[in-house]
Structure formats: C-alpha cells, structure tokens
C-alpha cells in the first residue's frame, strides 16, 4: 500500500483546512486509517483514526471536537478535516494504514505511512 497525503499549507489561527490521503491498491477498506503529526523538535503524536467502514472514529484529546476524520472507500481516500486551528497544531501531518488488530493509537501499530504534509498555523 502506498499512501499520498496532500492538502497542507499555511492557515491563520481559527481557520480550517482539509487534508487528504489517497492509497494505492484494492484493499483500502481492510485497513484502519490513522493520522499522526510531528511538530518541530517533538515526537510523532497520534491524532486519530477511522475504522474500515468509516463508522467509528477515535481522536486524541488535543483535537477532539475540532478535527474530523472520514474516509471514502470508493476513492481509496481518507480525510482529516481540521477546524478552529491553533498555532500548536503546526506540524507535519502523516496518514498511516494499519492492517492488524490493536488500539491503533500508537505509531508502531501502523504498517504503511504517507510522506507527510506540512500544516503551518499562524497567530
């Protein structure tokens, strides 16, 4: 599975941005899709995930209520809708695919990673 993330860029605090991540292959709906982020000088941080059918999502407390993850299995694409952005949301955002069973909140549970897309939130 190859993942291609896009949609990052500069945005002002309070604004919104939608990231997309498109996967290659025919088995997209067999993967839990997660989003992580890494700010400069910090470790990679879990953002959230969406399960296979898109019927269930889970978010880190830091983004809950502001970010929404969805997926379109027909398009092999997962989305991260970000609203009410804050300067501390500035990071490189990564999408990832997990094929196994787990809690899906840890980076080492994911098998495939996209290249990352930079989001910069200015105050």
N, C-alpha and C positions, 0 to 999 in steps of 0.2 A: 504494500500500500504506500503510495506517495501522496503527501499532503502539501497543498499550496495555500498559504494564508495571504490574505490581502485586505486592504481597507484602512490600514493605519495612516496616520498623518497628524498634523498639528490641529489642536482644537482648544477653544477657550474654556476655562472653568465654568461649569454649569451646562456645558453643551453636550451633544450626543454624537455618537459615532457607531457605525456597524462594521464589524469585521466579518469576513467570510473565510471559509476554509473548504477547499474542494479536494476530494480524494479521487485517486485513480482506482480502477478495479471494479469488480462486480459484487463485492461482498461488504459494501459500506454499511449495510443495515445489520451486520453481525458484530459491529464494533461499538463500544461505548466511546463517545467523543468528549474529550475534555479540553479545557482551556487553562493555560498557565500563563504567568507573566514573570518577568525578571527585570527589576529596576536596577539602575547602575549601582554597582557595589553591593548588591544584595543577592540572596539566594533565590532560586526559582520558587514561585509561590503558586499554590493551587487557586484557581478562580472558580471553576465549576465544571459540571459535566451534564450530559444528556444521555439517557439510555437509548437502546436500539431503536425503539419505535418513536421516540420523542415524547412519550407520555409522562416521563418523570425527569426532573432536573434536581440538581443539588448545588448550592453555592457556598462559597466562603462567606463568613460573617462580614468581611470588609466590603463586599459588593452586593450583598443581599438587599433586594428592594431597588437596586439601581441598574443591575445588569440582568439580561435575559438571554438564555441560550436556547436555540431552537435548531431543528435540522429538517432538511428536505431530502429524504432518501431517494426520491426520483432524480434529483440533481446531484446526488453524492456530495452534498454541501451541508456544513454546519455553520451557524451564525452566532455571533456574540454581539448583542445589542447593548450598548453602553450609554447610560443617561446620567445626568447630574454629575458629570465628570469632575474630579478633583485633581489638583496638581500631583497628589500622591498616587494617582492612577498611572502616572507616566511610567512606561515600561515597554519592553519588547514583549509582545503577546504571541504565545505559541499555541497551536492546536495540536492535539495528540489523539491517537486511537489505541484503545485497549481491547484486546481480544479475549481476555481471561475473566475469571471471577474475582472480585475483590471489592474494596471500599472505593476505589477509583479516585481517591483524594491525594495519592502520592505519585510522584513522577515515575518511580521505578515500576509502577503497575502498568505503564503505557508502553506499547510496543513500537509505535511509529510516531514520528514528530515532523511537523512542518518547520519551515525555515525561520519563522518569526516575522512579525510586522511591528514596526515601532509606532507607539502612540505617545504623543507629547501634549500634555495638558498645561496650558499657561494660565497664570492667575491674573 
